[in-house]
């Protein structure tokens, strides 16, 4: 049982002063003061709710009809606070493209932790609600396009079954934010299991005491890993548990062609959720070296480098934990290295299992590694579309067009050797190969219509389709078409 789960019954969500169902608690604020600063959002000129995630609102125990009222829009820009909110900015550091920086919530505020009817706890954060003590030279604001992108892609990742932060709402502020050109201002309401990051521990190691670091370990243990025993050994067990979750998460990214784009240590959540959708993208043609971010000039965060970067980030986590791993630094380093050495095998196990499932293989056989690598080499050589190649396996006897005949013969022999029926193999393929992903050109078209024309219809149609990614027989053809040669020039931007 998670020690930070709450007794939601003690809060009356239907009371006259709280008709929306807010049940906000503030366990993070109980950490030592170096980890947070109480901060009020900046007032918005106007508040207009553009998008509301009714399904997520229901999961959180919130009344969507109340949230959708014009008077409630102020909650989603920070112009007013929902009942029980005690906003704060979180402190953290991070290695950004390999360089260490002191950071913190420069444009985000944690309103509190919503307690769901089942007693689960989720952070509710406003992203783009104005300056904080960590803003440095930033304006603390966000532009509409990037906030809608995070809303769209994070909810698509959730539908794909990949652990992720989620998006409750996007609201406009009636103000402009200055980037290369003036852009419409907006605020995203982000929901997460927590916003604890590798960078939070880096901050503790750089600015705090050993006692502060120990308090952060204990808080993280209670919030996300209650199966770990408290006390001696908890820090090492936490390192091992976080590493295991990240190995699974990165494998899930690669299995759908997702490229995070900015895998800095401040964007690695200890909960094992995907966080920060600024320069993210999805592969069209398969290329392990593909990078999309306009500032990733050396391909540090390219598609195929994500497992190695995850291990690098975990090494920074381990370094922060060293004072708690063992009294002698040499022993602490040896223990940390032992955990980090497990990561490649853990990732490889999850990835290979996922690839076998994508091919409809229910168990492991000696030749599977070659079967998988040969297919990927063919895809790379022919610039095959990643999602559509695997979706082709989701029809009875379906295979990608033009696939190497020798490979096809080996694959069919492997299928025939299985103990399961063809129907069971097909069901496995259909459950692991999405028919629809957030294709980059479709996302951009939807955002352009929403931002430039205030036409939300394309975004809503795409959002609806992305919510059912595995419905192969009814997936609209318009959402399955790759961009073609134009995809090679596609670039993404952070939005800050």
C-alpha positions as CSV (number, residue, x, y, z in Angstrom):
1,X,0.0,0.0,0.0
2,X,1.4,3.4,-1.0
3,X,1.9,5.4,2.2
4,X,1.0,8.6,0.4
5,X,-2.4,7.4,-0.7
6,X,-5.2,9.5,0.8
7,X,-8.5,8.8,2.3
8,X,-10.5,10.6,-0.4
9,X,-13.8,10.0,1.5
10,X,-12.9,12.6,4.1
11,X,-13.2,15.4,1.4
12,X,-16.7,16.2,0.2
13,X,-16.3,16.9,-3.6
14,X,-19.9,17.9,-4.0
15,X,-20.0,20.5,-1.3
16,X,-21.4,23.9,-2.3
17,X,-17.9,25.6,-2.2
18,X,-16.3,22.9,-4.3
19,X,-18.7,21.7,-7.0
20,X,-15.9,20.7,-9.3
21,X,-14.6,17.9,-7.1
22,X,-11.1,19.3,-6.3
23,X,-9.3,17.2,-3.6
24,X,-5.9,18.8,-3.5
25,X,-3.2,17.8,-1.0
26,X,0.4,19.0,-0.7
27,X,2.8,16.2,0.3
28,X,5.6,17.6,-1.9
29,X,5.5,20.9,0.2
30,X,6.4,18.8,3.2
31,X,9.9,18.2,1.8
32,X,12.7,20.5,3.0
33,X,12.4,24.0,1.8
34,X,15.2,23.9,-0.7
35,X,13.0,21.8,-3.0
36,X,10.2,24.4,-3.6
37,X,9.2,28.0,-3.4
38,X,5.6,29.2,-2.9
39,X,4.7,31.2,-6.0
40,X,1.5,32.7,-7.3
41,X,0.6,32.4,-11.0
42,X,0.6,35.7,-13.0
43,X,-2.8,37.0,-13.8
44,X,-4.1,36.4,-17.3
45,X,-5.7,39.2,-19.4
46,X,-8.5,36.9,-20.3
47,X,-9.2,33.2,-19.7
48,X,-10.7,31.0,-22.4
49,X,-10.8,27.2,-22.1
50,X,-9.9,25.9,-25.5
51,X,-9.7,22.1,-24.8
52,X,-10.9,20.0,-21.9
53,X,-10.1,16.3,-21.5
54,X,-13.4,15.1,-20.1
55,X,-12.2,11.5,-19.8
56,X,-9.2,12.4,-17.7
57,X,-11.3,14.8,-15.6
58,X,-13.6,11.8,-14.7
59,X,-10.6,9.6,-13.8
60,X,-9.4,12.4,-11.5
61,X,-12.8,12.6,-9.8
62,X,-13.5,16.1,-11.3
63,X,-16.8,17.2,-12.7
64,X,-16.2,18.0,-16.3
65,X,-19.5,20.0,-16.7
66,X,-18.3,22.3,-14.0
67,X,-14.8,22.6,-15.4
68,X,-16.3,23.5,-18.8
69,X,-18.2,26.5,-17.5
70,X,-16.7,29.9,-18.6
71,X,-16.3,30.9,-14.9
72,X,-14.0,27.9,-14.4
73,X,-11.6,29.0,-17.2
74,X,-9.6,31.1,-14.7
75,X,-8.4,27.9,-13.0
76,X,-6.7,26.8,-16.2
77,X,-4.7,30.0,-16.7
78,X,-3.8,30.7,-13.1
79,X,-5.9,33.8,-13.0
80,X,-7.7,32.2,-10.1
81,X,-6.9,29.2,-7.9
82,X,-9.1,26.1,-7.6
83,X,-10.3,25.2,-4.1
84,X,-7.4,23.9,-1.9
85,X,-4.6,24.9,-4.3
86,X,-1.3,26.1,-2.8
87,X,0.9,26.7,-5.8
88,X,4.6,26.2,-5.7
89,X,7.6,26.1,-8.1
90,X,9.8,23.0,-7.8
91,X,13.6,23.2,-7.7
92,X,15.7,20.9,-9.8
93,X,18.8,20.8,-11.9
94,X,19.7,19.0,-15.1
95,X,22.2,18.0,-17.6
96,X,21.0,19.6,-20.8
97,X,22.8,18.2,-23.9
98,X,25.5,17.0,-21.5
99,X,26.1,20.3,-19.7
100,X,25.0,20.7,-16.0
101,X,22.6,23.6,-15.2
102,X,20.6,24.7,-12.2
103,X,17.0,24.9,-13.4
104,X,13.7,24.7,-11.6
105,X,10.1,25.4,-12.7
106,X,10.7,28.5,-14.8
107,X,7.2,28.5,-16.3
108,X,5.3,25.9,-14.3
109,X,3.5,25.8,-11.0
110,X,2.3,22.8,-9.0
111,X,-1.2,23.5,-7.7
112,X,-1.3,20.4,-5.6
113,X,-1.9,16.7,-5.8
114,X,-5.4,15.6,-6.8
115,X,-6.7,12.6,-4.8
116,X,-8.9,10.5,-7.0
117,X,-11.9,8.6,-5.7
118,X,-9.8,5.5,-5.5
119,X,-7.2,7.3,-3.4
120,X,-4.5,7.7,-6.1
121,X,-2.4,10.8,-6.1
122,X,-1.6,12.9,-9.2
123,X,0.2,16.2,-9.5
124,X,-1.8,19.0,-11.2
125,X,0.5,21.5,-12.7
126,X,0.0,24.7,-14.7
127,X,2.6,25.1,-17.5
128,X,2.9,28.6,-18.8
129,X,1.4,30.5,-15.9
130,X,4.0,33.2,-15.6
131,X,7.4,33.9,-14.0
132,X,8.7,32.1,-11.0
133,X,11.9,32.5,-8.9
134,X,13.5,30.0,-11.4
135,X,12.6,31.8,-14.6
136,X,16.0,33.5,-15.0
137,X,15.5,35.6,-18.1
138,X,12.4,33.8,-19.3
139,X,8.9,35.2,-19.3
140,X,7.3,32.1,-17.7
141,X,4.7,32.0,-20.4
142,X,3.9,29.4,-23.1
143,X,2.6,29.6,-26.6
144,X,-0.5,28.0,-27.8
145,X,1.0,25.7,-30.4
146,X,3.4,23.8,-28.1
147,X,0.8,23.4,-25.4
148,X,-1.7,21.9,-27.9
149,X,1.1,19.6,-29.2
150,X,1.7,18.3,-25.7
151,X,-2.0,17.8,-25.1
152,X,-2.3,15.9,-28.4
153,X,0.8,13.7,-28.2
154,X,0.7,12.9,-24.5
155,X,-2.9,11.7,-24.8
156,X,-1.8,9.7,-27.9
157,X,1.0,8.1,-25.9
158,X,-1.5,7.2,-23.2
159,X,-3.8,5.5,-25.7
160,X,-0.7,3.5,-27.0
161,X,-0.3,2.2,-23.5
162,X,3.0,4.0,-22.8
163,X,3.4,5.6,-19.3
164,X,3.1,9.3,-19.7
165,X,2.2,12.6,-18.1
166,X,-1.2,13.6,-19.3
167,X,-3.1,16.8,-20.3
168,X,-6.3,17.9,-18.6
169,X,-6.8,21.2,-20.4
170,X,-5.4,24.0,-22.6
171,X,-6.6,27.6,-22.0
172,X,-5.6,30.8,-23.7
173,X,-4.6,33.9,-21.8
174,X,-5.5,36.7,-24.2
175,X,-1.9,37.8,-24.2
176,X,1.0,37.4,-26.6
177,X,4.3,35.8,-25.9
178,X,7.4,36.9,-27.7
179,X,9.4,34.2,-29.4
180,X,10.8,34.8,-32.9
181,X,7.5,36.4,-33.6
182,X,4.6,37.2,-31.2
183,X,2.5,34.2,-30.5
184,X,-0.8,33.6,-28.7
185,X,-0.3,32.8,-25.0
186,X,-1.7,29.6,-23.5
187,X,-1.5,27.4,-20.4
188,X,-1.4,23.6,-20.3
189,X,-2.8,21.8,-17.2
190,X,-0.5,18.8,-16.9
191,X,-1.3,15.8,-14.8
192,X,1.5,13.4,-13.6
193,X,2.1,10.7,-11.1
194,X,4.7,13.3,-9.9
195,X,7.2,15.7,-11.3
196,X,10.2,14.1,-9.4
197,X,13.1,13.9,-11.9
198,X,16.7,12.8,-12.0
199,X,17.4,16.5,-12.0
200,X,15.6,16.8,-8.6
201,X,18.2,14.5,-7.1
202,X,21.0,16.3,-8.9
203,X,19.8,19.6,-7.3
204,X,19.8,17.9,-3.9
205,X,23.3,16.6,-4.3
206,X,24.6,20.0,-5.5
207,X,22.7,22.4,-3.1
208,X,21.4,20.3,-0.3
209,X,22.7,18.3,2.7
210,X,22.8,14.5,3.0
211,X,19.7,14.8,5.1
212,X,17.9,16.6,2.3
213,X,19.0,13.9,-0.1
214,X,17.8,11.2,2.3
215,X,14.4,13.0,2.7
216,X,14.0,13.0,-1.1
217,X,14.8,9.3,-1.3
218,X,12.2,8.5,1.4
219,X,9.6,10.7,-0.3
220,X,10.2,9.1,-3.7
221,X,10.1,5.6,-2.1
222,X,6.8,6.2,-0.4
223,X,5.2,7.9,-3.4
224,X,6.3,5.6,-6.2
225,X,8.1,2.5,-4.8
226,X,6.4,1.5,-1.6
227,X,7.5,-2.1,-2.1
228,X,11.0,-0.9,-1.2
229,X,11.9,-1.1,2.5
230,X,12.7,2.1,4.3
231,X,16.1,2.7,5.8
232,X,19.5,1.3,4.9
233,X,19.6,0.0,1.4
234,X,16.6,2.1,0.2
235,X,18.8,4.4,-2.0
236,X,20.3,1.5,-3.9
237,X,17.0,-0.2,-4.2
238,X,15.5,3.0,-5.6
239,X,18.3,3.3,-8.2
240,X,17.6,-0.3,-9.3
241,X,13.8,0.2,-9.4
242,X,14.0,3.5,-11.4
243,X,16.5,1.9,-13.8
244,X,14.2,-1.0,-14.4
245,X,11.2,1.3,-15.1
246,X,13.3,3.4,-17.5
247,X,14.5,0.3,-19.4
248,X,10.9,-0.7,-20.0
249,X,9.8,2.8,-21.0
250,X,12.6,3.4,-23.5
251,X,11.8,0.1,-25.1
252,X,8.2,1.1,-25.4
253,X,9.3,4.3,-27.1
254,X,11.3,2.5,-29.7
255,X,8.6,0.0,-30.4
256,X,6.3,2.7,-31.7
257,X,9.0,4.9,-33.4
258,X,8.9,7.7,-30.8
259,X,11.8,10.1,-30.6
260,X,11.7,12.2,-27.4
261,X,14.1,14.9,-28.7
262,X,15.3,16.4,-25.4
263,X,16.3,13.6,-23.1
264,X,17.9,15.8,-20.6
265,X,18.2,14.6,-17.0
266,X,15.5,17.1,-15.9
267,X,13.2,15.3,-18.4
268,X,13.6,11.8,-16.9
269,X,10.8,11.2,-14.4
270,X,11.4,8.9,-11.5
271,X,7.9,7.5,-11.9
272,X,8.8,6.0,-15.2
273,X,6.5,8.3,-17.2
274,X,7.3,10.2,-20.4
275,X,7.5,13.8,-19.6
276,X,8.0,17.0,-21.8
277,X,6.8,16.8,-25.4
278,X,8.6,19.9,-26.8
279,X,10.7,18.6,-29.7
280,X,9.3,15.1,-29.9
281,X,8.4,13.3,-33.1
282,X,7.6,9.9,-34.6
283,X,9.6,8.1,-37.3
284,X,8.2,7.9,-40.8
285,X,10.9,6.0,-42.6
286,X,13.0,3.8,-40.3
287,X,16.4,5.3,-39.5
288,X,18.1,4.7,-36.2
289,X,20.1,7.9,-36.6
290,X,17.1,10.1,-37.2
291,X,16.9,13.2,-34.9
292,X,14.3,15.9,-35.3
293,X,15.1,18.6,-32.8
294,X,16.4,21.8,-34.3
295,X,19.0,22.2,-31.6
296,X,20.2,18.6,-31.5
297,X,22.8,19.2,-34.2
298,X,24.9,16.2,-33.3
299,X,22.1,13.7,-33.0
300,X,22.7,13.2,-29.3
301,X,19.0,12.3,-28.8
302,X,18.4,10.4,-32.1
303,X,16.0,7.5,-32.2
304,X,18.6,4.8,-31.8
305,X,20.6,6.5,-29.2
306,X,17.8,6.8,-26.7
307,X,18.7,3.6,-24.7
308,X,22.3,4.8,-24.3
309,X,21.2,8.2,-23.2
310,X,18.8,6.8,-20.7
311,X,21.7,4.8,-19.2
312,X,23.8,8.0,-19.2
313,X,21.1,9.8,-17.3
314,X,20.8,7.0,-14.8
315,X,24.5,7.3,-14.2
316,X,23.9,11.0,-13.2
317,X,21.1,9.7,-10.8
318,X,23.5,7.2,-9.3
319,X,26.2,9.9,-8.8
320,X,23.7,12.0,-6.9
321,X,22.8,9.0,-4.7
322,X,26.4,8.1,-3.9
323,X,26.5,9.5,-0.3
324,X,23.6,7.2,0.6
325,X,24.8,4.1,-1.1
326,X,27.7,3.2,1.2
327,X,30.0,5.0,3.7
328,X,33.0,4.5,1.5
329,X,32.8,6.2,-1.9
330,X,34.6,3.4,-3.7
331,X,32.1,0.9,-2.4
332,X,29.2,3.3,-3.4
333,X,30.6,3.6,-6.9
334,X,31.0,-0.2,-7.2
335,X,27.4,-0.7,-6.1
336,X,26.1,1.9,-8.5
337,X,28.1,0.5,-11.4
338,X,26.6,-2.9,-10.7
339,X,23.1,-1.6,-11.1
340,X,23.9,0.5,-14.2
341,X,25.4,-2.6,-15.8
342,X,22.1,-4.3,-15.6
343,X,20.3,-1.7,-17.8
344,X,21.4,-2.8,-21.3
345,X,20.2,-6.3,-20.6
346,X,16.9,-5.1,-19.1
347,X,16.2,-2.8,-22.1
348,X,17.2,-5.5,-24.6
349,X,14.8,-7.9,-22.9
350,X,11.9,-5.6,-23.1
351,X,12.6,-4.5,-26.6
352,X,13.1,-8.0,-28.0
353,X,9.9,-9.2,-26.3
354,X,8.1,-6.2,-27.8
355,X,9.5,-6.9,-31.3
356,X,8.5,-10.6,-31.0
357,X,5.0,-9.5,-30.1
358,X,4.9,-7.1,-33.1
359,X,5.7,-10.1,-35.3
360,X,3.2,-12.3,-33.6
361,X,5.7,-14.6,-31.9
362,X,4.5,-15.7,-28.5
363,X,7.7,-17.3,-27.2
364,X,11.5,-17.0,-27.8
365,X,13.5,-19.1,-30.3
366,X,17.2,-19.0,-31.1
367,X,16.9,-17.4,-34.5
368,X,14.6,-14.6,-33.4
369,X,17.4,-12.0,-33.0
370,X,18.5,-12.5,-36.6
371,X,14.9,-12.4,-37.8
372,X,14.3,-9.1,-36.2
373,X,17.6,-7.5,-37.2
374,X,17.3,-8.7,-40.8
375,X,13.9,-7.1,-41.0
376,X,15.1,-3.8,-39.6
377,X,18.1,-3.8,-42.0
378,X,15.7,-4.2,-44.9
379,X,13.5,-1.4,-43.5
380,X,16.5,0.9,-43.2
381,X,17.9,0.1,-46.6
382,X,14.5,0.6,-48.3
383,X,13.4,3.6,-46.1
384,X,10.3,1.7,-45.2
385,X,7.7,3.5,-43.2
386,X,8.0,2.3,-39.6
387,X,4.4,2.2,-38.5
388,X,2.9,0.9,-41.7
389,X,5.5,-1.8,-42.1
390,X,4.4,-3.4,-38.8
391,X,0.7,-2.6,-39.4
392,X,1.0,-4.7,-42.5
393,X,1.4,-7.8,-40.3
394,X,-2.0,-7.1,-38.8
395,X,-4.0,-8.6,-41.7
396,X,-4.3,-12.4,-42.0
397,X,-1.2,-13.6,-43.9
398,X,-0.3,-9.9,-44.3
399,X,3.4,-8.9,-44.8
400,X,5.0,-5.6,-45.9
401,X,5.1,-5.1,-49.6
402,X,8.4,-5.8,-51.2
403,X,9.9,-7.5,-48.2
404,X,12.9,-9.8,-48.9
405,X,11.6,-13.2,-50.1
406,X,14.3,-15.1,-48.0
407,X,13.3,-13.2,-44.9
408,X,9.6,-13.9,-45.6
409,X,10.2,-17.6,-46.0
410,X,12.1,-17.7,-42.7
411,X,9.4,-15.7,-40.9
412,X,6.6,-18.1,-42.2
413,X,8.6,-21.1,-41.0
414,X,8.9,-19.5,-37.6
415,X,5.2,-18.8,-37.4
416,X,4.5,-22.4,-38.3
417,X,6.7,-23.7,-35.5
418,X,4.6,-21.9,-32.9
419,X,2.2,-23.8,-30.6
420,X,-0.5,-21.1,-30.9
421,X,-3.0,-20.8,-33.7
422,X,-2.7,-18.3,-36.5
423,X,-5.6,-16.4,-35.0
424,X,-3.8,-16.0,-31.7
425,X,-0.7,-14.8,-33.4
426,X,-2.7,-12.3,-35.4
427,X,-4.4,-11.0,-32.2
428,X,-0.9,-10.5,-30.7
429,X,0.3,-8.5,-33.7
430,X,-2.9,-6.4,-33.7
431,X,-2.4,-5.6,-30.0
432,X,1.2,-4.4,-30.4
433,X,1.2,-2.7,-33.8
434,X,-0.7,0.6,-33.9
435,X,-2.6,1.4,-37.1
436,X,-2.4,5.1,-36.2
437,X,0.4,7.2,-34.6
438,X,0.7,11.0,-34.2
439,X,2.3,11.4,-37.6
440,X,4.3,14.6,-37.7
441,X,2.7,16.2,-40.7
442,X,-0.8,15.5,-39.3
443,X,0.1,17.0,-36.0
444,X,1.5,20.1,-37.6
445,X,-1.6,20.5,-39.8
446,X,-3.9,20.3,-36.9
447,X,-1.8,22.8,-34.9
448,X,-1.7,25.2,-37.8
449,X,-5.5,25.2,-38.1
450,X,-6.0,25.6,-34.4
451,X,-3.4,28.4,-33.9
452,X,-3.7,30.4,-37.1
453,X,-7.4,29.9,-37.9
454,X,-8.9,28.9,-34.4
455,X,-10.3,25.9,-36.2
456,X,-10.2,23.1,-33.7
457,X,-11.9,20.6,-35.9
458,X,-8.8,19.0,-37.4
459,X,-7.2,18.7,-34.0
460,X,-10.4,17.1,-32.6
461,X,-10.6,14.6,-35.5
462,X,-7.0,13.6,-35.0
463,X,-7.4,13.3,-31.3
464,X,-10.4,11.1,-31.7
465,X,-8.5,8.8,-34.1
466,X,-5.4,8.7,-31.9
467,X,-7.5,7.5,-29.0
468,X,-8.1,4.2,-30.8
469,X,-4.7,3.4,-32.3
470,X,-5.2,-0.4,-32.5
471,X,-8.5,-0.5,-34.4
472,X,-7.0,-1.8,-37.7
473,X,-10.2,-2.5,-39.5
474,X,-11.7,1.0,-39.0
475,X,-8.7,3.3,-38.8
476,X,-9.3,6.2,-41.3
477,X,-6.9,6.0,-44.2
478,X,-6.2,9.7,-44.0
479,X,-4.4,9.2,-40.7
480,X,-2.2,6.3,-41.9
481,X,-0.5,8.0,-44.8
482,X,3.2,9.0,-44.4
483,X,4.3,12.4,-45.3
484,X,6.6,11.2,-48.1
485,X,9.9,13.0,-49.0
486,X,8.9,16.0,-47.1
487,X,9.4,14.1,-43.8
488,X,13.2,14.3,-44.2
489,X,13.2,18.0,-43.7
490,X,10.9,18.0,-40.7
491,X,12.3,19.8,-37.6
492,X,10.9,20.2,-34.1
493,X,11.3,23.1,-31.6
494,X,11.2,23.3,-27.8
495,X,8.7,26.2,-27.7
496,X,10.7,28.2,-25.1
